[in-house]
Amino acid sequence: MGPAASGKGTQGEMLSKHLSLPLISVGQALRDLSLGHPWYKEIHDALVEGRLAPQDKVAEILKEAVSSPGFEKGYIMDGWGRATEDLEFFDPNYDKVFLINIPREISLMRLSTRRTCESCGAVYNMVSKPPKVEGVCDKCGGVLKQRDDDKEEAILKRLEIFANETSEQIEKFRSRGVLIEIDGSGSPEEVFEIVKKYL
């Protein structure tokens, strides 16, 4: 867990490869809902406006995901458990919780320069990890766009929500003895070296 653009998704992907465990990104799971899904509009509208999606519905989507084949040995979760109510709907009983801290100005800089592939969901940063051809995904040739929730107004709202709604849950993870706080300001590789020390 961590504020927007702290590198949760990147660290989750690196950890998933390192441990050979599946990664569930809550945000990606919600963005991947099909147009025909009964909750598509409600969840899509919440994401676009920078609001949190309804926790009971997100919990059901996640429960379904982790009961899929391949999740029996465990998994890595990105973006669930920030609020106490999350775990009342679905508590994965985490072994470890990494809290990746970054200053607000780094969140704003990273997100305002982030671009996401419309086709495969690959993420680029126009400053630190640009595509080979501007506007084109290296992996699939899809179109790169700025997500609606990566625009400044939505970013500021997401940072405010994180600060207001996670402090209580952070303390609960700390009291359970599973919280590990790390500095996410460095490069992805530097941050991952810190993560590996705690495995």
N, C-alpha and C positions, 0 to 999 in steps of 0.2 A: 504494500500500500504506500501511498505517497501523493503529494499534490499533482495536479495535471502537469504532464511533461517531465515528471521526475525520472522517467526511464523504466517504469514498471513493465511495460510490454516488451521492451528490448531485453531487460534482465530476465524476464520470464521465458523468452525464446531461448536465450543462451543457457539458462538453467535446464530447460526442457531437453535440449540437446545433450547437455553435460550429464544429466541423470537418466536420460532415456525415459522420461515420464511425460504424459500429455499435458499441454498447457490449455487452460480455459481462460480466455480474456472475456470478462463480463461485457465490456463495451462492444467488442467484436461480435460476440454472440447475439447481442441486441441489434447491432447494425446489420447482421446477416439474416434477420427474420425475413421471411418471404412476404411479398405484397399480400398474399392470400391468407397470412396468419391472422387469427381473430384479434390479436392485440397489436398488430403492426402499426396502425395509425396512432394509437395512444402512446406507444413507446417511441415511435419516430418523432412525434411532436415534442415529447419531453426532451429527447436528445438535442434536437435542433434549438430549443429554447435554453439549453444549458441546465435544465432541471434534472433531478434524479427520476428514473423510471419507477413505477409502482413496485415496491419491494416484494409483495406477495407474488406478483406475476414473474418477476425476475427469478425469484427463488424456484418457482416451478420449472422455468426454462433450464436453470442450472441443475436441478435434481435430475431432470431428464438427461442432460448432457453427461453427468458423472455416472449414470447407470448404464451408459453405452459400453460395448466391448472395448477392452484396452485400458480401462480405468481401475481395474481390480487392485493393482499394486500401488495405487496412489496417483496424485496429480498435483499440478501447480495451478493456483488460482490467482488471477490478476483482477482486483477490483471488487471483491466481495468481503463484507465484514467491517466496512467503514463505519456503519451505524449499528447501535445495539439491536435495533429492530431487524437488521439483516439476519443476524444469527438466531433470532427468535423464529424466523421463517425457515431458515436452513443453516445449521451449524456444522461445517465440515470437520470440526475439531482439529484445527491446524497444529502441526508439530512445531513449525516455526513461522513467524510473521516478520517479514522484512519491511521496515519503515524507511523509505528512501526520502531523505530530506534535501530540498533545494530552495534557494531564495526565490521570492516572487518574480524578480526581474528575469531570472533564468527561465522560469515557466513561460512568461510572456514571450520572450525571445524565441524559445524553442517551438512553441505552438504556432506563433504567427508565421514561422517559416516552414511549418510542416505541410507536406502534401501526401495524399493517400491515393492509391490506385483504385479506381472505381470498379475494376474487374476482379482483382485478386486480393485486395486489401493491404498490399505491401506499403510500407511507410517510408518516406524519404524526408530529408531535411535539406532545404535549399542552400544552407550554409555548411553544415557538418557532414551530410550524407546525400549529396545531390545525385539525381539520375544521370546516366551517360548522355541522354538526349533530353533537353528540357521539356517537361510536360508529358514524357513517355516513360512508362514502367519498364525497367530493365528486365524484369522476370517474364512478363506476359505481353508487353506492348500496349497495355491498357492506358487510358487517359488518367493523368494525375490531377487531382482537384484539392482545393482547400476545403476541409470539412466545415459545415456550418457551425459546429461547436468548437472550432479552432479560430473563430473570429473574436476580436478583442472583447466585445461585450459579454459573449458566452464564456470566454476564458475567465474573466474577472468574477463572474457569477459562480463558476465551478470552483475557483480558489476559495471564495467566501464560504461556499457549502462545505468544502473539505475542512477548512479551519474550524467552522462552527460545529459540524456534526461528527467529527472523528475524534475529538480530544478525549471524550469519555471512553470510547472504545479502545483507543491507544492505551489508556491507563488500565483497562481490563486485561488487555493482552500482556501488558507489563506485569501485572499482578499474577497472571497465570505462569509467568516465567518463559513465555515463548517469543516475546518481542525483541527484535534486533534492530537497532537504529544505525543507519549508515548514511554517509554523505554522498549524494548523487551528483555533485557538481562536476566531477571529472568525466573523462571519456567513457563510453560503454565498457571498454576493456578494463580500464582502471577500476571502475565500480564493480565489475564482475570478479576481479581479483579479491576485493574486499568480501563480496558475497561468499566466495568459495572458502574463505577462512572460517566461516561459521557453519559449514555443512558437516 
